[in-house]
């Protein structure tokens, strides 16, 4: 049974969304750490 491209595109978008969350979290933590280090010196 062929459902077309819609479900596959949604599934791929979901995977990309779940992959970006850890990178965003690490980026935010790194940015805050960098700001804190910059303020110390």
N, C-alpha and C positions, 0 to 999 in steps of 0.2 A: 504493500500500500504506500503510495507516494503522497506526501503531504506538501510538497513544494519547498521553497527556500525559507519561508518565514520562520518555522521552528528552528532550523539550523542557524539562521542569523541570530535569533534570540539567544540560543545556547552559546554561540561564540561570544556574543556581547556579554553574557553573564560570566563566562570564563575570564574575559579581559578585565571586567569590573573587579572580580575577585583577585586577580593578579595585581591590580594597581593599588589596592588598599594597603598591603604591607609596605610598598615603596613610598606611598604618600606618608604613612606613619613614620617610617625611618627618616624621611626628608624633614618632616616637622620637628622630630626630636633632634636631628642634627642641626637644624637651623636654630632652635632654641639654645642648644649647647654652644653653638658658635657665637650667638649673641651674648651669652653669659660669659664666655671666655674673653670676648672683645671688651666687655664692660670691666672685667677684672684688671686688664692691663692698661 
